[in-house]
Amino acid sequence: MTLPAQVKQTVLSLAKLSDGSDTELLYFYREYVRGLMHPVLCGWVLVDALRNKDLVLLRAATALSIDAIAVDSFEHPYLPRRKLVELPAAIKVLL
């Protein structure tokens, strides 16, 4: 699956708007993304960025906390809930 261009452009645009924002405004953008994008779509944004080695998209996803939403979407619904802390740490190493 290839990420639709509109989704990628939306993520990049929101990240650009949030760049340099104060804490309150950054929180607004992150919550906006949570309301706008289904967690599975956030997962596809993260997968697409990693698969294509798209560091610009990966940075945007991290700035908007899309990576955290995506990690939560990969959890199996019947297993005990655990946070995957290794993936965000690995992403920070890439950035």
PyMOL Python script that loads the backbone (N, CA, C, O; Angstrom):
from pymol import cmd

cmd.read_pdbstr("""\
ATOM      1  N   MET A   1       0.847  -1.188   0.000  1.00  0.00           N
ATOM      2  CA  MET A   1       0.000   0.000   0.000  1.00  0.00           C
ATOM      3  C   MET A   1       0.883   1.238   0.000  1.00  0.00           C
ATOM      4  O   MET A   1       1.864   1.320   0.739  1.00  0.00           O
ATOM      5  N   THR A   2       0.524   2.183  -0.826  1.00  0.00           N
ATOM      6  CA  THR A   2       1.219   3.454  -0.874  1.00  0.00           C
ATOM      7  C   THR A   2       0.350   4.502  -0.194  1.00  0.00           C
ATOM      8  O   THR A   2      -0.864   4.549  -0.390  1.00  0.00           O
ATOM      9  N   LEU A   3       0.981   5.323   0.589  1.00  0.00           N
ATOM     10  CA  LEU A   3       0.272   6.377   1.301  1.00  0.00           C
ATOM     11  C   LEU A   3      -0.264   7.408   0.306  1.00  0.00           C
ATOM     12  O   LEU A   3       0.501   7.899  -0.525  1.00  0.00           O
ATOM     13  N   PRO A   4      -1.554   7.750   0.366  1.00  0.00           N
ATOM     14  CA  PRO A   4      -2.090   8.765  -0.547  1.00  0.00           C
ATOM     15  C   PRO A   4      -1.363  10.107  -0.372  1.00  0.00           C
ATOM     16  O   PRO A   4      -1.006  10.501   0.738  1.00  0.00           O
ATOM     17  N   ALA A   5      -1.162  10.777  -1.479  1.00  0.00           N
ATOM     18  CA  ALA A   5      -0.434  12.050  -1.459  1.00  0.00           C
ATOM     19  C   ALA A   5      -1.117  13.084  -0.570  1.00  0.00           C
ATOM     20  O   ALA A   5      -0.439  13.896   0.059  1.00  0.00           O
ATOM     21  N   GLN A   6      -2.454  13.068  -0.508  1.00  0.00           N
ATOM     22  CA  GLN A   6      -3.178  14.033   0.309  1.00  0.00           C
ATOM     23  C   GLN A   6      -2.887  13.829   1.795  1.00  0.00           C
ATOM     24  O   GLN A   6      -2.775  14.795   2.550  1.00  0.00           O
ATOM     25  N   VAL A   7      -2.765  12.571   2.207  1.00  0.00           N
ATOM     26  CA  VAL A   7      -2.473  12.283   3.613  1.00  0.00           C
ATOM     27  C   VAL A   7      -1.070  12.771   3.959  1.00  0.00           C
ATOM     28  O   VAL A   7      -0.857  13.423   4.981  1.00  0.00           O
ATOM     29  N   LYS A   8      -0.129  12.445   3.096  1.00  0.00           N
ATOM     30  CA  LYS A   8       1.256  12.877   3.336  1.00  0.00           C
ATOM     31  C   LYS A   8       1.332  14.399   3.391  1.00  0.00           C
ATOM     32  O   LYS A   8       1.977  14.954   4.281  1.00  0.00           O
ATOM     33  N   GLN A   9       0.686  15.073   2.458  1.00  0.00           N
ATOM     34  CA  GLN A   9       0.735  16.537   2.424  1.00  0.00           C
ATOM     35  C   GLN A   9       0.079  17.143   3.659  1.00  0.00           C
ATOM     36  O   GLN A   9       0.553  18.153   4.179  1.00  0.00           O
ATOM     37  N   THR A  10      -1.003  16.537   4.129  1.00  0.00           N
ATOM     38  CA  THR A  10      -1.667  17.019   5.344  1.00  0.00           C
ATOM     39  C   THR A  10      -0.740  16.911   6.548  1.00  0.00           C
ATOM     40  O   THR A  10      -0.632  17.847   7.340  1.00  0.00           O
ATOM     41  N   VAL A  11      -0.077  15.775   6.681  1.00  0.00           N
ATOM     42  CA  VAL A  11       0.851  15.568   7.798  1.00  0.00           C
ATOM     43  C   VAL A  11       1.993  16.573   7.729  1.00  0.00           C
ATOM     44  O   VAL A  11       2.348  17.188   8.735  1.00  0.00           O
ATOM     45  N   LEU A  12       2.566  16.737   6.545  1.00  0.00           N
ATOM     46  CA  LEU A  12       3.685  17.677   6.391  1.00  0.00           C
ATOM     47  C   LEU A  12       3.248  19.119   6.665  1.00  0.00           C
ATOM     48  O   LEU A  12       3.983  19.886   7.286  1.00  0.00           O
ATOM     49  N   SER A  13       2.062  19.477   6.203  1.00  0.00           N
ATOM     50  CA  SER A  13       1.561  20.843   6.418  1.00  0.00           C
ATOM     51  C   SER A  13       1.291  21.122   7.892  1.00  0.00           C
ATOM     52  O   SER A  13       1.648  22.184   8.402  1.00  0.00           O
ATOM     53  N   LEU A  14       0.660  20.167   8.575  1.00  0.00           N
ATOM     54  CA  LEU A  14       0.393  20.352  10.006  1.00  0.00           C
ATOM     55  C   LEU A  14       1.688  20.419  10.806  1.00  0.00           C
ATOM     56  O   LEU A  14       1.795  21.197  11.754  1.00  0.00           O
ATOM     57  N   ALA A  15       2.659  19.615  10.431  1.00  0.00           N
ATOM     58  CA  ALA A  15       3.947  19.653  11.133  1.00  0.00           C
ATOM     59  C   ALA A  15       4.639  20.986  10.909  1.00  0.00           C
ATOM     60  O   ALA A  15       5.245  21.539  11.826  1.00  0.00           O
ATOM     61  N   LYS A  16       4.549  21.500   9.696  1.00  0.00           N
ATOM     62  CA  LYS A  16       5.162  22.805   9.405  1.00  0.00           C
ATOM     63  C   LYS A  16       4.477  23.910  10.205  1.00  0.00           C
ATOM     64  O   LYS A  16       5.139  24.811  10.722  1.00  0.00           O
ATOM     65  N   LEU A  17       3.150  23.838  10.305  1.00  0.00           N
ATOM     66  CA  LEU A  17       2.415  24.830  11.099  1.00  0.00           C
ATOM     67  C   LEU A  17       2.792  24.753  12.581  1.00  0.00           C
ATOM     68  O   LEU A  17       2.874  25.770  13.269  1.00  0.00           O
ATOM     69  N   SER A  18       3.018  23.530  13.053  1.00  0.00           N
ATOM     70  CA  SER A  18       3.314  23.360  14.482  1.00  0.00           C
ATOM     71  C   SER A  18       4.759  23.663  14.834  1.00  0.00           C
ATOM     72  O   SER A  18       5.087  23.819  16.010  1.00  0.00           O
ATOM     73  N   ASP A  19       5.627  23.749  13.838  1.00  0.00           N
ATOM     74  CA  ASP A  19       7.046  23.999  14.085  1.00  0.00           C
ATOM     75  C   ASP A  19       7.247  25.339  14.788  1.00  0.00           C
ATOM     76  O   ASP A  19       6.820  26.383  14.294  1.00  0.00           O
ATOM     77  N   GLY A  20       7.892  25.295  15.929  1.00  0.00           N
ATOM     78  CA  GLY A  20       8.159  26.509  16.688  1.00  0.00           C
ATOM     79  C   GLY A  20       6.986  26.990  17.520  1.00  0.00           C
ATOM     80  O   GLY A  20       7.048  28.070  18.107  1.00  0.00           O
ATOM     81  N   SER A  21       5.925  26.212  17.580  1.00  0.00           N
ATOM     82  CA  SER A  21       4.741  26.599  18.353  1.00  0.00           C
ATOM     83  C   SER A  21       5.002  26.467  19.845  1.00  0.00           C
ATOM     84  O   SER A  21       5.845  25.684  20.283  1.00  0.00           O
ATOM     85  N   ASP A  22       4.263  27.246  20.604  1.00  0.00           N
ATOM     86  CA  ASP A  22       4.363  27.082  22.056  1.00  0.00           C
ATOM     87  C   ASP A  22       3.673  25.780  22.454  1.00  0.00           C
ATOM     88  O   ASP A  22       3.011  25.151  21.629  1.00  0.00           O
ATOM     89  N   THR A  23       3.822  25.386  23.684  1.00  0.00           N
ATOM     90  CA  THR A  23       3.331  24.101  24.166  1.00  0.00           C
ATOM     91  C   THR A  23       1.827  23.944  23.964  1.00  0.00           C
ATOM     92  O   THR A  23       1.362  22.878  23.559  1.00  0.00           O
ATOM     93  N   GLU A  24       1.079  24.981  24.239  1.00  0.00           N
ATOM     94  CA  GLU A  24      -0.379  24.912  24.126  1.00  0.00           C
ATOM     95  C   GLU A  24      -0.816  24.701  22.678  1.00  0.00           C
ATOM     96  O   GLU A  24      -1.703  23.890  22.409  1.00  0.00           O
ATOM     97  N   LEU A  25      -0.208  25.415  21.762  1.00  0.00           N
ATOM     98  CA  LEU A  25      -0.561  25.284  20.349  1.00  0.00           C
ATOM     99  C   LEU A  25      -0.116  23.922  19.802  1.00  0.00           C
ATOM    100  O   LEU A  25      -0.825  23.314  19.001  1.00  0.00           O
ATOM    101  N   LEU A  26       1.042  23.452  20.229  1.00  0.00           N
ATOM    102  CA  LEU A  26       1.513  22.139  19.805  1.00  0.00           C
ATOM    103  C   LEU A  26       0.559  21.057  20.297  1.00  0.00           C
ATOM    104  O   LEU A  26       0.268  20.110  19.566  1.00  0.00           O
ATOM    105  N   TYR A  27       0.075  21.186  21.514  1.00  0.00           N
ATOM    106  CA  TYR A  27      -0.915  20.242  22.052  1.00  0.00           C
ATOM    107  C   TYR A  27      -2.177  20.264  21.184  1.00  0.00           C
ATOM    108  O   TYR A  27      -2.750  19.213  20.898  1.00  0.00           O
ATOM    109  N   PHE A  28      -2.610  21.458  20.764  1.00  0.00           N
ATOM    110  CA  PHE A  28      -3.780  21.585  19.897  1.00  0.00           C
ATOM    111  C   PHE A  28      -3.577  20.809  18.597  1.00  0.00           C
ATOM    112  O   PHE A  28      -4.463  20.065  18.174  1.00  0.00           O
ATOM    113  N   TYR A  29      -2.407  20.979  17.956  1.00  0.00           N
ATOM    114  CA  TYR A  29      -2.142  20.281  16.696  1.00  0.00           C
ATOM    115  C   TYR A  29      -2.121  18.773  16.895  1.00  0.00           C
ATOM    116  O   TYR A  29      -2.642  18.030  16.063  1.00  0.00           O
ATOM    117  N   ARG A  30      -1.528  18.319  17.979  1.00  0.00           N
ATOM    118  CA  ARG A  30      -1.477  16.877  18.247  1.00  0.00           C
ATOM    119  C   ARG A  30      -2.876  16.308  18.470  1.00  0.00           C
ATOM    120  O   ARG A  30      -3.193  15.227  17.974  1.00  0.00           O
ATOM    121  N   GLU A  31      -3.705  17.027  19.208  1.00  0.00           N
ATOM    122  CA  GLU A  31      -5.077  16.568  19.438  1.00  0.00           C
ATOM    123  C   GLU A  31      -5.897  16.633  18.150  1.00  0.00           C
ATOM    124  O   GLU A  31      -6.772  15.798  17.923  1.00  0.00           O
ATOM    125  N   TYR A  32      -5.614  17.615  17.322  1.00  0.00           N
ATOM    126  CA  TYR A  32      -6.287  17.738  16.032  1.00  0.00           C
ATOM    127  C   TYR A  32      -5.988  16.504  15.175  1.00  0.00           C
ATOM    128  O   TYR A  32      -6.886  15.945  14.546  1.00  0.00           O
ATOM    129  N   VAL A  33      -4.727  16.088  15.158  1.00  0.00           N
ATOM    130  CA  VAL A  33      -4.338  14.901  14.401  1.00  0.00           C
ATOM    131  C   VAL A  33      -5.042  13.671  14.959  1.00  0.00           C
ATOM    132  O   VAL A  33      -5.500  12.819  14.197  1.00  0.00           O
ATOM    133  N   ARG A  34      -5.132  13.571  16.280  1.00  0.00           N
ATOM    134  CA  ARG A  34      -5.829  12.427  16.899  1.00  0.00           C
ATOM    135  C   ARG A  34      -7.291  12.373  16.449  1.00  0.00           C
ATOM    136  O   ARG A  34      -7.828  11.289  16.221  1.00  0.00           O
ATOM    137  N   GLY A  35      -7.929  13.521  16.322  1.00  0.00           N
ATOM    138  CA  GLY A  35      -9.326  13.564  15.888  1.00  0.00           C
ATOM    139  C   GLY A  35      -9.481  13.388  14.393  1.00  0.00           C
ATOM    140  O   GLY A  35     -10.503  12.887  13.924  1.00  0.00           O
ATOM    141  N   LEU A  36      -8.477  13.797  13.648  1.00  0.00           N
ATOM    142  CA  LEU A  36      -8.553  13.780  12.188  1.00  0.00           C
ATOM    143  C   LEU A  36      -8.201  12.419  11.599  1.00  0.00           C
ATOM    144  O   LEU A  36      -8.843  11.965  10.652  1.00  0.00           O
ATOM    145  N   MET A  37      -7.199  11.779  12.147  1.00  0.00           N
ATOM    146  CA  MET A  37      -6.660  10.558  11.545  1.00  0.00           C
ATOM    147  C   MET A  37      -6.965   9.333  12.390  1.00  0.00           C
ATOM    148  O   MET A  37      -6.725   9.323  13.598  1.00  0.00           O
ATOM    149  N   HIS A  38      -7.483   8.324  11.761  1.00  0.00           N
ATOM    150  CA  HIS A  38      -7.721   7.047  12.416  1.00  0.00           C
ATOM    151  C   HIS A  38      -6.362   6.453  12.831  1.00  0.00           C
ATOM    152  O   HIS A  38      -5.385   6.598  12.095  1.00  0.00           O
ATOM    153  N   PRO A  39      -6.285   5.795  13.982  1.00  0.00           N
ATOM    154  CA  PRO A  39      -5.005   5.222  14.425  1.00  0.00           C
ATOM    155  C   PRO A  39      -4.358   4.292  13.405  1.00  0.00           C
ATOM    156  O   PRO A  39      -3.131   4.252  13.308  1.00  0.00           O
ATOM    157  N   VAL A  40      -5.151   3.550  12.648  1.00  0.00           N
ATOM    158  CA  VAL A  40      -4.568   2.664  11.637  1.00  0.00           C
ATOM    159  C   VAL A  40      -3.916   3.479  10.527  1.00  0.00           C
ATOM    160  O   VAL A  40      -2.869   3.093  10.007  1.00  0.00           O
ATOM    161  N   LEU A  41      -4.526   4.603  10.159  1.00  0.00           N
ATOM    162  CA  LEU A  41      -3.924   5.475   9.152  1.00  0.00           C
ATOM    163  C   LEU A  41      -2.612   6.051   9.671  1.00  0.00           C
ATOM    164  O   LEU A  41      -1.650   6.188   8.915  1.00  0.00           O
ATOM    165  N   CYS A  42      -2.571   6.386  10.951  1.00  0.00           N
ATOM    166  CA  CYS A  42      -1.311   6.851  11.552  1.00  0.00           C
ATOM    167  C   CYS A  42      -0.251   5.765  11.444  1.00  0.00           C
ATOM    168  O   CYS A  42       0.921   6.055  11.205  1.00  0.00           O
ATOM    169  N   GLY A  43      -0.666   4.511  11.620  1.00  0.00           N
ATOM    170  CA  GLY A  43       0.258   3.400  11.458  1.00  0.00           C
ATOM    171  C   GLY A  43       0.809   3.326  10.049  1.00  0.00           C
ATOM    172  O   GLY A  43       1.997   3.075   9.847  1.00  0.00           O
ATOM    173  N   TRP A  44      -0.068   3.549   9.072  1.00  0.00           N
ATOM    174  CA  TRP A  44       0.396   3.522   7.688  1.00  0.00           C
ATOM    175  C   TRP A  44       1.321   4.685   7.370  1.00  0.00           C
ATOM    176  O   TRP A  44       2.243   4.536   6.569  1.00  0.00           O
ATOM    177  N   VAL A  45       1.091   5.831   7.979  1.00  0.00           N
ATOM    178  CA  VAL A  45       2.007   6.966   7.792  1.00  0.00           C
ATOM    179  C   VAL A  45       3.392   6.578   8.293  1.00  0.00           C
ATOM    180  O   VAL A  45       4.396   6.817   7.622  1.00  0.00           O
ATOM    181  N   LEU A  46       3.435   5.986   9.465  1.00  0.00           N
ATOM    182  CA  LEU A  46       4.717   5.575  10.045  1.00  0.00           C
ATOM    183  C   LEU A  46       5.378   4.487   9.208  1.00  0.00           C
ATOM    184  O   LEU A  46       6.579   4.555   8.944  1.00  0.00           O
ATOM    185  N   VAL A  47       4.614   3.489   8.789  1.00  0.00           N
ATOM    186  CA  VAL A  47       5.164   2.408   7.962  1.00  0.00           C
ATOM    187  C   VAL A  47       5.688   2.962   6.644  1.00  0.00           C
ATOM    188  O   VAL A  47       6.773   2.589   6.198  1.00  0.00           O
ATOM    189  N   ASP A  48       4.918   3.853   6.017  1.00  0.00           N
ATOM    190  CA  ASP A  48       5.340   4.440   4.747  1.00  0.00           C
ATOM    191  C   ASP A  48       6.625   5.241   4.907  1.00  0.00           C
ATOM    192  O   ASP A  48       7.528   5.148   4.075  1.00  0.00           O
ATOM    193  N   ALA A  49       6.708   6.020   5.967  1.00  0.00           N
ATOM    194  CA  ALA A  49       7.913   6.815   6.204  1.00  0.00           C
ATOM    195  C   ALA A  49       9.135   5.925   6.419  1.00  0.00           C
ATOM    196  O   ALA A  49      10.210   6.204   5.890  1.00  0.00           O
ATOM    197  N   LEU A  50       8.970   4.867   7.186  1.00  0.00           N
ATOM    198  CA  LEU A  50      10.086   3.954   7.442  1.00  0.00           C
ATOM    199  C   LEU A  50      10.448   3.150   6.197  1.00  0.00           C
ATOM    200  O   LEU A  50      11.627   2.974   5.892  1.00  0.00           O
ATOM    201  N   ARG A  51       9.440   2.663   5.480  1.00  0.00           N
ATOM    202  CA  ARG A  51       9.693   1.851   4.284  1.00  0.00           C
ATOM    203  C   ARG A  51      10.431   2.648   3.214  1.00  0.00           C
ATOM    204  O   ARG A  51      11.341   2.135   2.563  1.00  0.00           O
ATOM    205  N   ASN A  52      10.035   3.896   3.040  1.00  0.00           N
ATOM    206  CA  ASN A  52      10.638   4.738   1.995  1.00  0.00           C
ATOM    207  C   ASN A  52      11.806   5.576   2.491  1.00  0.00           C
ATOM    208  O   ASN A  52      12.369   6.378   1.745  1.00  0.00           O
ATOM    209  N   LYS A  53      12.164   5.385   3.758  1.00  0.00           N
ATOM    210  CA  LYS A  53      13.258   6.155   4.377  1.00  0.00           C
ATOM    211  C   LYS A  53      13.036   7.658   4.186  1.00  0.00           C
ATOM    212  O   LYS A  53      13.963   8.411   3.888  1.00  0.00           O
ATOM    213  N   ASP A  54      11.791   8.062   4.366  1.00  0.00           N
ATOM    214  CA  ASP A  54      11.379   9.452   4.203  1.00  0.00           C
ATOM    215  C   ASP A  54      11.541  10.166   5.546  1.00  0.00           C
ATOM    216  O   ASP A  54      10.617  10.192   6.359  1.00  0.00           O
ATOM    217  N   LEU A  55      12.720  10.742   5.768  1.00  0.00           N
ATOM    218  CA  LEU A  55      13.006  11.371   7.056  1.00  0.00           C
ATOM    219  C   LEU A  55      12.163  12.615   7.300  1.00  0.00           C
ATOM    220  O   LEU A  55      11.873  12.948   8.449  1.00  0.00           O
ATOM    221  N   VAL A  56      11.768  13.304   6.239  1.00  0.00           N
ATOM    222  CA  VAL A  56      10.917  14.484   6.403  1.00  0.00           C
ATOM    223  C   VAL A  56       9.555  14.062   6.961  1.00  0.00           C
ATOM    224  O   VAL A  56       9.045  14.677   7.898  1.00  0.00           O
ATOM    225  N   LEU A  57       8.978  13.021   6.387  1.00  0.00           N
ATOM    226  CA  LEU A  57       7.689  12.517   6.874  1.00  0.00           C
ATOM    227  C   LEU A  57       7.836  11.928   8.276  1.00  0.00           C
ATOM    228  O   LEU A  57       6.949  12.088   9.114  1.00  0.00           O
ATOM    229  N   LEU A  58       8.946  11.253   8.530  1.00  0.00           N
ATOM    230  CA  LEU A  58       9.181  10.667   9.846  1.00  0.00           C
ATOM    231  C   LEU A  58       9.299  11.747  10.918  1.00  0.00           C
ATOM    232  O   LEU A  58       8.764  11.596  12.016  1.00  0.00           O
ATOM    233  N   ARG A  59       9.993  12.830  10.603  1.00  0.00           N
ATOM    234  CA  ARG A  59      10.099  13.955  11.553  1.00  0.00           C
ATOM    235  C   ARG A  59       8.734  14.593  11.796  1.00  0.00           C
ATOM    236  O   ARG A  59       8.391  14.940  12.926  1.00  0.00           O
ATOM    237  N   ALA A  60       7.963  14.742  10.725  1.00  0.00           N
ATOM    238  CA  ALA A  60       6.617  15.319  10.858  1.00  0.00           C
ATOM    239  C   ALA A  60       5.737  14.423  11.715  1.00  0.00           C
ATOM    240  O   ALA A  60       4.995  14.912  12.566  1.00  0.00           O
ATOM    241  N   ALA A  61       5.816  13.112  11.496  1.00  0.00           N
ATOM    242  CA  ALA A  61       5.023  12.170  12.280  1.00  0.00           C
ATOM    243  C   ALA A  61       5.407  12.226  13.757  1.00  0.00           C
ATOM    244  O   ALA A  61       4.544  12.148  14.632  1.00  0.00           O
ATOM    245  N   THR A  62       6.682  12.360  14.025  1.00  0.00           N
ATOM    246  CA  THR A  62       7.147  12.450  15.408  1.00  0.00           C
ATOM    247  C   THR A  62       6.708  13.765  16.045  1.00  0.00           C
ATOM    248  O   THR A  62       6.290  13.779  17.203  1.00  0.00           O
ATOM    249  N   ALA A  63       6.796  14.855  15.315  1.00  0.00           N
ATOM    250  CA  ALA A  63       6.407  16.166  15.849  1.00  0.00           C
ATOM    251  C   ALA A  63       4.928  16.199  16.218  1.00  0.00           C
ATOM    252  O   ALA A  63       4.539  16.861  17.180  1.00  0.00           O
ATOM    253  N   LEU A  64       4.112  15.491  15.460  1.00  0.00           N
ATOM    254  CA  LEU A  64       2.668  15.486  15.702  1.00  0.00           C
ATOM    255  C   LEU A  64       2.208  14.304  16.551  1.00  0.00           C
ATOM    256  O   LEU A  64       1.007  14.106  16.734  1.00  0.00           O
ATOM    257  N   SER A  65       3.143  13.525  17.066  1.00  0.00           N
ATOM    258  CA  SER A  65       2.863  12.327  17.883  1.00  0.00           C
ATOM    259  C   SER A  65       2.132  11.241  17.112  1.00  0.00           C
ATOM    260  O   SER A  65       1.469  10.391  17.706  1.00  0.00           O
ATOM    261  N   ILE A  66       2.251  11.268  15.794  1.00  0.00           N
ATOM    262  CA  ILE A  66       1.644  10.223  14.983  1.00  0.00           C
ATOM    263  C   ILE A  66       2.311   8.890  15.278  1.00  0.00           C
ATOM    264  O   ILE A  66       1.662   7.844  15.234  1.00  0.00           O
ATOM    265  N   ASP A  67       3.603   8.921  15.579  1.00  0.00           N
ATOM    266  CA  ASP A  67       4.303   7.678  15.886  1.00  0.00           C
ATOM    267  C   ASP A  67       3.728   7.014  17.135  1.00  0.00           C
ATOM    268  O   ASP A  67       3.598   5.791  17.181  1.00  0.00           O
ATOM    269  N   ALA A  68       3.389   7.800  18.136  1.00  0.00           N
ATOM    270  CA  ALA A  68       2.806   7.240  19.364  1.00  0.00           C
ATOM    271  C   ALA A  68       1.417   6.661  19.103  1.00  0.00           C
ATOM    272  O   ALA A  68       1.075   5.599  19.622  1.00  0.00           O
ATOM    273  N   ILE A  69       0.623   7.360  18.300  1.00  0.00           N
ATOM    274  CA  ILE A  69      -0.712   6.855  17.952  1.00  0.00           C
ATOM    275  C   ILE A  69      -0.567   5.557  17.161  1.00  0.00           C
ATOM    276  O   ILE A  69      -1.317   4.605  17.376  1.00  0.00           O
ATOM    277  N   ALA A  70       0.399   5.526  16.247  1.00  0.00           N
ATOM    278  CA  ALA A  70       0.612   4.346  15.416  1.00  0.00           C
ATOM    279  C   ALA A  70       1.036   3.148  16.248  1.00  0.00           C
ATOM    280  O   ALA A  70       0.535   2.042  16.046  1.00  0.00           O
ATOM    281  N   VAL A  71       1.938   3.358  17.164  1.00  0.00           N
ATOM    282  CA  VAL A  71       2.399   2.265  18.018  1.00  0.00           C
ATOM    283  C   VAL A  71       1.225   1.683  18.797  1.00  0.00           C
ATOM    284  O   VAL A  71       1.100   0.464  18.918  1.00  0.00           O
ATOM    285  N   ASP A  72       0.378   2.541  19.317  1.00  0.00           N
ATOM    286  CA  ASP A  72      -0.799   2.061  20.046  1.00  0.00           C
ATOM    287  C   ASP A  72      -1.743   1.277  19.129  1.00  0.00           C
ATOM    288  O   ASP A  72      -2.407   0.347  19.585  1.00  0.00           O
ATOM    289  N   SER A  73      -1.811   1.639  17.848  1.00  0.00           N
ATOM    290  CA  SER A  73      -2.721   0.949  16.925  1.00  0.00           C
ATOM    291  C   SER A  73      -2.231  -0.445  16.569  1.00  0.00           C
ATOM    292  O   SER A  73      -3.021  -1.273  16.116  1.00  0.00           O
ATOM    293  N   PHE A  74      -0.940  -0.725  16.763  1.00  0.00           N
ATOM    294  CA  PHE A  74      -0.398  -2.039  16.439  1.00  0.00           C
ATOM    295  C   PHE A  74      -0.629  -3.054  17.550  1.00  0.00           C
ATOM    296  O   PHE A  74      -0.357  -4.239  17.358  1.00  0.00           O
ATOM    297  N   GLU A  75      -1.116  -2.627  18.691  1.00  0.00           N
ATOM    298  CA  GLU A  75      -1.335  -3.542  19.795  1.00  0.00           C
ATOM    299  C   GLU A  75      -2.504  -4.469  19.499  1.00  0.00           C
ATOM    300  O   GLU A  75      -3.511  -4.054  18.925  1.00  0.00           O
ATOM    301  N   HIS A  76      -2.361  -5.699  19.888  1.00  0.00           N
ATOM    302  CA  HIS A  76      -3.427  -6.675  19.710  1.00  0.00           C
ATOM    303  C   HIS A  76      -4.506  -6.407  20.759  1.00  0.00           C
ATOM    304  O   HIS A  76      -4.176  -6.219  21.930  1.00  0.00           O
ATOM    305  N   PRO A  77      -5.791  -6.385  20.375  1.00  0.00           N
ATOM    306  CA  PRO A  77      -6.847  -6.007  21.323  1.00  0.00           C
ATOM    307  C   PRO A  77      -7.057  -6.999  22.469  1.00  0.00           C
ATOM    308  O   PRO A  77      -7.638  -6.637  23.492  1.00  0.00           O
ATOM    309  N   TYR A  78      -6.595  -8.247  22.316  1.00  0.00           N
ATOM    310  CA  TYR A  78      -6.860  -9.235  23.351  1.00  0.00           C
ATOM    311  C   TYR A  78      -5.668  -9.506  24.259  1.00  0.00           C
ATOM    312  O   TYR A  78      -5.792 -10.242  25.237  1.00  0.00           O
ATOM    313  N   LEU A  79      -4.534  -8.930  23.952  1.00  0.00           N
ATOM    314  CA  LEU A  79      -3.360  -9.090  24.799  1.00  0.00           C
ATOM    315  C   LEU A  79      -3.311  -7.970  25.823  1.00  0.00           C
ATOM    316  O   LEU A  79      -3.901  -6.911  25.608  1.00  0.00           O
ATOM    317  N   PRO A  80      -2.620  -8.185  26.931  1.00  0.00           N
ATOM    318  CA  PRO A  80      -2.497  -7.088  27.908  1.00  0.00           C
ATOM    319  C   PRO A  80      -1.855  -5.866  27.244  1.00  0.00           C
ATOM    320  O   PRO A  80      -0.914  -5.995  26.461  1.00  0.00           O
ATOM    321  N   ARG A  81      -2.374  -4.688  27.566  1.00  0.00           N
ATOM    322  CA  ARG A  81      -1.856  -3.454  26.962  1.00  0.00           C
ATOM    323  C   ARG A  81      -0.477  -3.140  27.520  1.00  0.00           C
ATOM    324  O   ARG A  81      -0.271  -3.093  28.733  1.00  0.00           O
ATOM    325  N   ARG A  82       0.457  -2.928  26.607  1.00  0.00           N
ATOM    326  CA  ARG A  82       1.805  -2.533  26.958  1.00  0.00           C
ATOM    327  C   ARG A  82       2.245  -1.461  25.983  1.00  0.00           C
ATOM    328  O   ARG A  82       1.901  -1.502  24.802  1.00  0.00           O
ATOM    329  N   LYS A  83       2.984  -0.529  26.467  1.00  0.00           N
ATOM    330  CA  LYS A  83       3.527   0.499  25.590  1.00  0.00           C
ATOM    331  C   LYS A  83       4.775  -0.041  24.905  1.00  0.00           C
ATOM    332  O   LYS A  83       5.621  -0.669  25.541  1.00  0.00           O
ATOM    333  N   LEU A  84       4.882   0.206  23.620  1.00  0.00           N
ATOM    334  CA  LEU A  84       6.084  -0.169  22.890  1.00  0.00           C
ATOM    335  C   LEU A  84       7.049   1.004  22.952  1.00  0.00           C
ATOM    336  O   LEU A  84       6.920   1.958  22.184  1.00  0.00           O
ATOM    337  N   VAL A  85       7.995   0.941  23.842  1.00  0.00           N
ATOM    338  CA  VAL A  85       8.899   2.071  24.040  1.00  0.00           C
ATOM    339  C   VAL A  85      10.104   2.000  23.123  1.00  0.00           C
ATOM    340  O   VAL A  85      10.777   3.009  22.912  1.00  0.00           O
ATOM    341  N   GLU A  86      10.387   0.834  22.576  1.00  0.00           N
ATOM    342  CA  GLU A  86      11.580   0.705  21.735  1.00  0.00           C
ATOM    343  C   GLU A  86      11.439   1.427  20.398  1.00  0.00           C
ATOM    344  O   GLU A  86      12.416   1.990  19.905  1.00  0.00           O
ATOM    345  N   LEU A  87      10.247   1.424  19.800  1.00  0.00           N
ATOM    346  CA  LEU A  87      10.065   2.044  18.489  1.00  0.00           C
ATOM    347  C   LEU A  87      10.272   3.554  18.526  1.00  0.00           C
ATOM    348  O   LEU A  87      11.025   4.063  17.696  1.00  0.00           O
ATOM    349  N   PRO A  88       9.643   4.309  19.444  1.00  0.00           N
ATOM    350  CA  PRO A  88       9.928   5.743  19.485  1.00  0.00           C
ATOM    351  C   PRO A  88      11.400   6.051  19.748  1.00  0.00           C
ATOM    352  O   PRO A  88      11.936   7.021  19.211  1.00  0.00           O
ATOM    353  N   ALA A  89      12.051   5.238  20.565  1.00  0.00           N
ATOM    354  CA  ALA A  89      13.484   5.446  20.825  1.00  0.00           C
ATOM    355  C   ALA A  89      14.290   5.217  19.558  1.00  0.00           C
ATOM    356  O   ALA A  89      15.230   5.958  19.272  1.00  0.00           O
ATOM    357  N   ALA A  90      13.924   4.190  18.798  1.00  0.00           N
ATOM    358  CA  ALA A  90      14.626   3.913  17.543  1.00  0.00           C
ATOM    359  C   ALA A  90      14.410   5.031  16.535  1.00  0.00           C
ATOM    360  O   ALA A  90      15.329   5.395  15.801  1.00  0.00           O
ATOM    361  N   ILE A  91      13.204   5.575  16.497  1.00  0.00           N
ATOM    362  CA  ILE A  91      12.917   6.672  15.569  1.00  0.00           C
ATOM    363  C   ILE A  91      13.747   7.896  15.914  1.00  0.00           C
ATOM    364  O   ILE A  91      14.247   8.579  15.020  1.00  0.00           O
ATOM    365  N   LYS A  92      13.898   8.180  17.199  1.00  0.00           N
ATOM    366  CA  LYS A  92      14.701   9.340  17.617  1.00  0.00           C
ATOM    367  C   LYS A  92      16.152   9.171  17.200  1.00  0.00           C
ATOM    368  O   LYS A  92      16.822  10.155  16.886  1.00  0.00           O
ATOM    369  N   VAL A  93      16.646   7.940  17.192  1.00  0.00           N
ATOM    370  CA  VAL A  93      18.019   7.696  16.747  1.00  0.00           C
ATOM    371  C   VAL A  93      18.138   8.025  15.256  1.00  0.00           C
ATOM    372  O   VAL A  93      19.151   8.572  14.818  1.00  0.00           O
ATOM    373  N   LEU A  94      17.109   7.693  14.482  1.00  0.00           N
ATOM    374  CA  LEU A  94      17.133   7.992  13.051  1.00  0.00           C
ATOM    375  C   LEU A  94      17.109   9.486  12.771  1.00  0.00           C
ATOM    376  O   LEU A  94      17.693   9.950  11.791  1.00  0.00           O
ATOM    377  N   LEU A  95      16.438  10.234  13.626  1.00  0.00           N
ATOM    378  CA  LEU A  95      16.325  11.674  13.404  1.00  0.00           C
ATOM    379  C   LEU A  95      17.569  12.347  13.895  1.00  0.00           C
ATOM    380  O   LEU A  95      17.687  13.569  13.804  1.00  0.00           O
TER     381      LEU A  95
END
""", "prot")
cmd.dss("prot")
cmd.show_as("cartoon", "prot")
cmd.util.cbc("prot")
cmd.orient("prot")
